[in-house]
Amino acid sequence: MLSTAFVFGMLQTIGDIFWMIPIMGFCQLALFGGYAIYFPELFPTRLRSTGTSFCYNIARFVAAAGPTMLGVLSRDVFGRYAQPEPLRYAGITMCAIFLLGLAVLPFAPETRGQPLPE
């Protein structure tokens, strides 16, 4: 969340792309490393790959609304600001979705030390 908000808020020059975007990409893609370890442990062996695939791909359907939401925020909510500020503010606002993930995290089942479901 912080790296994405930082990039949307501070990107000024073409040169910034070469150091900001890799940091943001690392932070965002690191989440998938955790998913690959955590999700399979939630499902019984016969459903392990199906359950993991379902979790990955249902999120893609939900995320498909993201570009539309970015456009709506840029135009309708932050449209009164001079360019490129509407896109900046919309992108930073959309980072709030990471807070939803943090709010749900305490309710996720702990799998450490537990036997795998059969």
N, CA, C and O of each residue as an XYZ file, in Angstrom:
472
protein
N       0.820     -1.179      0.000
C       0.000      0.000      0.000
C       0.870      1.251      0.000
O       0.640      2.176     -0.779
N       1.854      1.274      0.864
C       2.690      2.468      0.963
C       3.516      2.698     -0.294
O       3.674      3.836     -0.735
N       4.044      1.623     -0.873
C       4.855      1.806     -2.084
C       3.997      2.293     -3.256
O       4.447      3.120     -4.049
N       2.782      1.792     -3.367
C       1.893      2.220     -4.447
C       1.469      3.674     -4.249
O       1.474      4.458     -5.198
N       1.104      4.032     -3.028
C       0.732      5.422     -2.746
C       1.923      6.350     -2.992
O       1.760      7.460     -3.498
N       3.116      5.887     -2.631
C       4.319      6.695     -2.855
C       4.531      6.947     -4.344
O       4.811      8.076     -4.746
N       4.400      5.914     -5.158
C       4.605      6.073     -6.606
C       3.555      7.006     -7.192
O       3.890      7.910     -7.957
N       2.286      6.801     -6.842
C       1.248      7.674     -7.383
C       1.447      9.121     -6.927
O       1.178     10.053     -7.684
N       1.911      9.305     -5.712
C       2.055     10.651     -5.192
C       3.319     11.375     -5.604
O       3.314     12.601     -5.709
N       4.409     10.645     -5.841
C       5.704     11.294     -6.019
C       6.313     11.180     -7.411
O       7.312     11.845     -7.687
N       5.756     10.367     -8.293
C       6.329     10.193     -9.626
C       6.288     11.527    -10.384
O       5.214     12.084    -10.609
N       7.449     12.026    -10.768
C       7.529     13.328    -11.427
C       8.198     13.263    -12.796
O       7.751     13.920    -13.736
N       9.265     12.478    -12.915
C      10.041     12.474    -14.153
C      10.110     11.061    -14.724
O       9.788     10.081    -14.051
N      10.531     10.984    -15.964
C      10.717      9.680    -16.607
C      11.754      8.862    -15.837
O      11.613      7.646    -15.709
N      12.777      9.511    -15.334
C      13.812      8.809    -14.580
C      13.294      8.156    -13.307
O      13.832      7.139    -12.869
N      12.247      8.732    -12.706
C      11.668      8.140    -11.494
C      11.086      6.759    -11.754
O      11.014      5.925    -10.852
N      10.672      6.527    -12.987
C      10.088      5.230    -13.325
C      11.085      4.106    -13.068
O      10.697      3.024    -12.627
N      12.354      4.348    -13.338
C      13.363      3.296    -13.270
C      13.692      2.841    -11.856
O      14.245      1.755    -11.678
N      13.370      3.634    -10.855
C      13.619      3.154     -9.491
C      12.325      3.004     -8.685
O      12.283      2.193     -7.760
N      11.287      3.748     -9.003
C      10.039      3.647     -8.245
C       9.212      2.422     -8.619
O       8.716      1.712     -7.745
N       9.066      2.180     -9.904
C       8.217      1.081    -10.358
C       8.763     -0.286     -9.928
O       7.967     -1.139     -9.534
N      10.083     -0.544     -9.983
C      10.560     -1.831     -9.468
C      10.279     -2.028     -7.978
O       9.992     -3.145     -7.547
N      10.359     -0.970     -7.197
C      10.048     -1.093     -5.769
C       8.575     -1.417     -5.578
O       8.223     -2.298     -4.793
N       7.718     -0.706     -6.297
C       6.286     -0.972     -6.201
C       5.976     -2.394     -6.677
O       5.196     -3.101     -6.038
N       6.571     -2.811     -7.776
C       6.340     -4.157     -8.283
C       6.776     -5.227     -7.308
O       6.073     -6.220     -7.119
N       7.932     -5.038     -6.685
C       8.408     -6.007     -5.701
C       7.424     -6.126     -4.543
O       7.078     -7.230     -4.122
N       6.981     -4.990     -4.035
C       6.060     -5.005     -2.892
C       4.717     -5.640     -3.247
O       4.151     -6.386     -2.448
N       4.210     -5.348     -4.435
C       2.914     -5.910     -4.815
C       3.014     -7.387     -5.170
O       2.137     -8.170     -4.805
N       4.061     -7.774     -5.870
C       4.182     -9.170     -6.284
C       4.635    -10.083     -5.158
O       4.456    -11.297     -5.248
N       5.215     -9.533     -4.105
C       5.619    -10.349     -2.958
C       4.411    -11.004     -2.298
O       4.537    -12.069     -1.694
N       3.256    -10.383     -2.408
C       2.039    -10.966     -1.838
C       1.737    -12.338     -2.440
O       1.265    -13.237     -1.743
N       2.010    -12.494     -3.729
C       1.721    -13.768     -4.383
C       2.595    -14.893     -3.857
O       2.180    -16.052     -3.871
N       3.788    -14.578     -3.396
C       4.643    -15.592     -2.780
C       4.001    -16.157     -1.519
O       4.074    -17.359     -1.262
N       3.385    -15.302     -0.748
C       2.681    -15.761      0.446
C       1.444    -16.566      0.112
O       1.131    -17.541      0.795
N       0.740    -16.166     -0.930
C      -0.448    -16.916     -1.335
C      -0.092    -18.342     -1.729
O      -0.812    -19.284     -1.395
N       1.015    -18.499     -2.435
C       1.407    -19.829     -2.915
C       1.694    -20.783     -1.754
O       1.572    -21.998     -1.904
N       2.066    -20.248     -0.628
C       2.335    -21.080      0.544
C       1.078    -21.273      1.381
O       0.824    -22.369      1.881
N       0.300    -20.224      1.533
C      -0.844    -20.243      2.452
C      -2.078    -20.939      1.881
O      -2.665    -21.787      2.552
N      -2.480    -20.600      0.666
C      -3.732    -21.132      0.121
C      -3.786    -22.651      0.038
O      -4.811    -23.218      0.417
N      -2.754    -23.350     -0.430
C      -2.881    -24.810     -0.524
C      -3.134    -25.487      0.821
O      -3.750    -26.552      0.871
N      -2.672    -24.891      1.888
C      -2.865    -25.501      3.206
C      -4.299    -25.398      3.703
O      -4.652    -26.054      4.683
N      -5.121    -24.606      3.067
C      -6.505    -24.419      3.501
C      -7.453    -25.472      2.953
O      -8.567    -25.624      3.454
N      -7.025    -26.201      1.930
C      -7.921    -27.105      1.220
C      -7.458    -28.541      1.351
O      -6.261    -28.801      1.470
N      -8.421    -29.499      1.329
C      -8.034    -30.914      1.341
C      -7.277    -31.272      0.062
O      -7.378    -30.576     -0.949
N      -6.536    -32.341      0.121
C      -5.660    -32.731     -0.984
C      -6.397    -32.813     -2.309
O      -5.871    -32.358     -3.325
N      -7.582    -33.371     -2.333
C      -8.302    -33.552     -3.584
C      -8.782    -32.242     -4.195
O      -9.113    -32.197     -5.380
N      -8.822    -31.176     -3.400
C      -9.285    -29.876     -3.890
C      -8.209    -28.797     -3.827
O      -8.488    -27.622     -4.065
N      -7.006    -29.188     -3.512
C      -5.958    -28.199     -3.250
C      -5.708    -27.262     -4.432
O      -5.709    -26.044     -4.251
N      -5.497    -27.783     -5.607
C      -5.217    -26.903     -6.749
C      -6.474    -26.145     -7.185
O      -6.388    -24.996     -7.619
N      -7.624    -26.779     -7.070
C      -8.870    -26.091     -7.426
C      -9.144    -24.937     -6.478
O      -9.516    -23.850     -6.919
N      -8.966    -25.156     -5.201
C      -9.196    -24.104     -4.217
C      -8.241    -22.945     -4.379
O      -8.643    -21.784     -4.302
N      -6.979    -23.255     -4.603
C      -5.984    -22.204     -4.800
C      -6.299    -21.416     -6.063
O      -6.232    -20.187     -6.053
N      -6.637    -22.093     -7.138
C      -6.981    -21.421     -8.393
C      -8.228    -20.568     -8.240
O      -8.304    -19.468     -8.787
N      -9.199    -21.070     -7.501
C     -10.413    -20.297     -7.264
C     -10.082    -18.993     -6.540
O     -10.563    -17.928     -6.926
N      -9.270    -19.074     -5.502
C      -8.914    -17.869     -4.739
C      -8.175    -16.855     -5.604
O      -8.465    -15.660     -5.554
N      -7.224    -17.334     -6.392
C      -6.496    -16.428     -7.283
C      -7.432    -15.762     -8.290
O      -7.388    -14.547     -8.483
N      -8.269    -16.563     -8.923
C      -9.027    -16.071    -10.067
C     -10.295    -15.324     -9.697
O     -10.730    -14.463    -10.462
N     -10.906    -15.616     -8.554
C     -12.072    -14.828     -8.156
C     -11.634    -13.399     -7.853
O     -12.384    -12.449     -8.081
N     -10.421    -13.254     -7.341
C      -9.891    -11.914     -7.087
C      -9.674    -11.156     -8.398
O      -9.804     -9.932     -8.433
N      -9.352    -11.860     -9.453
C      -9.183    -11.198    -10.761
C     -10.500    -10.632    -11.267
O     -10.526     -9.552    -11.856
N     -11.591    -11.354    -11.042
C     -12.901    -10.837    -11.443
C     -13.248     -9.583    -10.651
O     -13.775     -8.619    -11.207
N     -12.959     -9.595     -9.371
C     -13.236     -8.429     -8.535
C     -12.335     -7.261     -8.962
O     -12.791     -6.120     -9.038
N     -11.064     -7.548     -9.239
C     -10.109     -6.503     -9.615
C     -10.390     -5.925    -10.998
O      -9.892     -4.848    -11.326
N     -11.170     -6.614    -11.804
C     -11.480     -6.106    -13.146
C     -12.218     -4.777    -13.091
O     -12.192     -4.017    -14.059
N     -12.866     -4.490    -11.986
C     -13.563     -3.210    -11.826
C     -12.593     -2.078    -11.493
O     -12.987     -0.912    -11.516
N     -11.347     -2.392    -11.186
C     -10.364     -1.388    -10.792
C     -10.130     -0.275    -11.792
O     -10.192      0.891    -11.403
N      -9.864     -0.567    -13.067
C      -9.651      0.519    -14.028
C     -10.862      1.434    -14.186
O     -10.717      2.645    -14.351
N     -12.053      0.849    -14.133
C     -13.258      1.675    -14.211
C     -13.363      2.567    -12.982
O     -13.693      3.748    -13.086
N     -13.080      1.997    -11.825
C     -13.134      2.777    -10.593
C     -12.098      3.896    -10.602
O     -12.373      4.999    -10.130
N     -10.912      3.621    -11.134
C      -9.881      4.651    -11.242
C     -10.366      5.797    -12.127
O     -10.152      6.966    -11.804
N     -11.012      5.467    -13.229
C     -11.548      6.490    -14.117
C     -12.661      7.302    -13.481
O     -12.710      8.522    -13.633
N     -13.553      6.630    -12.770
C     -14.659      7.329    -12.109
C     -14.126      8.269    -11.030
O     -14.567      9.413    -10.918
N     -13.174      7.776    -10.241
C     -12.588      8.640     -9.211
C     -11.869      9.830     -9.831
O     -11.991     10.958     -9.353
N     -11.118      9.572    -10.900
C     -10.371     10.646    -11.561
C     -11.303     11.707    -12.142
O     -11.028     12.903    -12.049
N     -12.399     11.262    -12.737
C     -13.297     12.197    -13.408
C     -14.286     12.860    -12.451
O     -14.424     14.084    -12.443
N     -14.974     12.050    -11.645
C     -16.088     12.569    -10.864
C     -15.699     13.097     -9.480
O     -16.278     14.071     -9.000
N     -14.733     12.462     -8.850
C     -14.378     12.851     -7.487
C     -13.255     13.880     -7.469
O     -13.346     14.895     -6.778
N     -12.200     13.615     -8.229
C     -11.032     14.492     -8.209
C     -10.870     15.304     -9.492
O      -9.804     15.876     -9.719
N     -11.881     15.368    -10.317
C     -11.799     16.030    -11.607
C     -11.587     17.529    -11.554
O     -11.175     18.128    -12.547
N     -11.854     18.136    -10.433
C     -11.715     19.594    -10.341
C     -10.260     20.049    -10.207
O      -9.969     21.237    -10.344
N      -9.356     19.123     -9.945
C      -7.935     19.468     -9.826
C      -7.290     19.512    -11.207
O      -7.786     18.898    -12.152
N      -6.185     20.242    -11.318
C      -5.444     20.320    -12.583
C      -4.731     18.990    -12.842
O      -4.393     18.268    -11.903
N      -4.508     18.676    -14.104
C      -3.803     17.443    -14.481
C      -2.371     17.494    -13.977
O      -1.798     18.584    -13.978
N      -1.764     16.437    -13.561
C      -2.204     15.039    -13.474
C      -2.767     14.680    -12.109
O      -2.877     13.499    -11.779
N      -3.123     15.675    -11.313
C      -3.549     15.429     -9.932
C      -4.768     14.518     -9.788
O      -4.789     13.720     -8.851
N      -5.789     14.582    -10.656
C      -6.918     13.661    -10.464
C      -6.497     12.189    -10.481
O      -6.987     11.397     -9.676
N      -5.603     11.824    -11.383
C      -5.140     10.438    -11.441
C      -4.310     10.091    -10.207
O      -4.430      8.992     -9.667
N      -3.487     11.007     -9.769
C      -2.683     10.772     -8.557
C      -3.582     10.499     -7.358
O      -3.412      9.500     -6.659
N      -4.534     11.390     -7.128
C      -5.405     11.253     -5.961
C      -6.291     10.017     -6.057
O      -6.556      9.365     -5.047
N      -6.745      9.692     -7.251
C      -7.558      8.489     -7.434
C      -6.733      7.238     -7.144
O      -7.216      6.315     -6.488
N      -5.491      7.204     -7.630
C      -4.627      6.053     -7.367
C      -4.322      5.883     -5.896
O      -4.330      4.763     -5.383
N      -4.054      6.971     -5.217
C      -3.777      6.895     -3.780
C      -5.030      6.451     -3.021
O      -4.938      5.670     -2.075
N      -6.193      6.944     -3.432
C      -7.443      6.538     -2.793
C      -7.689      5.048     -2.979
O      -8.156      4.372     -2.062
N      -7.375      4.537     -4.165
C      -7.600      3.112     -4.418
C      -6.671      2.217     -3.609
O      -6.937      1.023     -3.471
N      -5.597      2.764     -3.075
C      -4.714      1.988     -2.203
C      -5.427      1.554     -0.921
O      -4.938      0.677     -0.208
N      -6.565      2.154     -0.629
C      -7.319      1.782      0.569
C      -7.775      0.330      0.515
O      -8.105     -0.239      1.556
N      -7.806     -0.281     -0.651
C      -8.193     -1.688     -0.755
C      -7.235     -2.581      0.022
O      -7.623     -3.649      0.495
N      -5.989     -2.147      0.155
C      -5.028     -2.902      0.960
C      -5.439     -2.900      2.434
O      -5.146     -3.856      3.153
N      -6.106     -1.850      2.891
C      -6.583     -1.809      4.271
C      -7.647     -2.873      4.516
O      -7.729     -3.436      5.608
N      -8.458     -3.147      3.501
C      -9.439     -4.220      3.608
C      -8.731     -5.557      3.836
O      -9.155     -6.365      4.663
N      -7.655     -5.774      3.096
C      -6.877     -6.994      3.284
C      -6.300     -7.104      4.685
O      -6.289     -8.185      5.274
N      -5.824     -5.996      5.217
C      -5.288     -6.005      6.584
C      -6.386     -6.248      7.615
O      -6.152     -6.896      8.635
N      -7.583     -5.729      7.349
C      -8.696     -5.916      8.283
C      -9.164     -7.370      8.308
O      -9.598     -7.861      9.350
N      -9.080     -8.056      7.177
C      -9.529     -9.447      7.084
C      -8.469    -10.411      7.633
O      -8.807    -11.504      8.088
N      -7.231    -10.025      7.594
C      -6.126    -10.907      7.973
C      -6.263    -11.549      9.358
O      -5.959    -12.735      9.485
N      -6.699    -10.840     10.396
C      -6.830    -11.509     11.703
C      -7.861    -12.645     11.718
O      -7.817    -13.500     12.602
N      -8.769    -12.664     10.769
C      -9.794    -13.701     10.728
C      -9.382    -14.908      9.877
O     -10.107    -15.901      9.822
N      -8.232    -14.827      9.220
C      -7.748    -15.941      8.411
C      -7.264    -17.057      9.332
O      -6.648    -16.780     10.362
N      -7.529    -18.300      8.982
C      -7.110    -19.401      9.851
C      -5.591    -19.557      9.876
O      -4.916    -19.402      8.858
N      -5.074    -19.865     11.058
C      -3.648    -20.125     11.219
C      -3.373    -21.571     10.806
O      -4.060    -22.486     11.260
N      -2.383    -21.779      9.956
C      -2.081    -23.139      9.487
C      -0.765    -23.674     10.038
O      -0.447    -24.845      9.828
N      -0.007    -22.861     10.726
C       1.289    -23.323     11.252
C       1.071    -24.386     12.324
O       0.310    -24.186     13.271
N       1.741    -25.499     12.161
C       1.659    -26.580     13.131
C       0.397    -27.413     13.034
O       0.223    -28.348     13.816
N      -0.484    -27.106     12.107
C      -1.739    -27.850     11.939
C      -1.537    -28.929     10.887
O      -0.783    -28.725      9.936
N      -2.191    -30.066     11.038
C      -2.112    -31.080      9.996
C      -2.854    -30.581      8.733
O      -3.840    -29.851      8.831
N      -2.371    -30.979      7.582
C      -3.031    -30.611      6.339
C      -4.374    -31.331      6.249
O      -4.462    -32.508      6.599
N      -5.418    -30.648      5.789
C      -6.710    -31.324      5.640
C      -6.621    -32.415      4.576
O      -6.012    -32.223      3.524
N      -7.221    -33.529      4.855
C      -7.212    -34.647      3.903
C      -8.566    -34.740      3.352
O      -8.836    -35.605      2.518
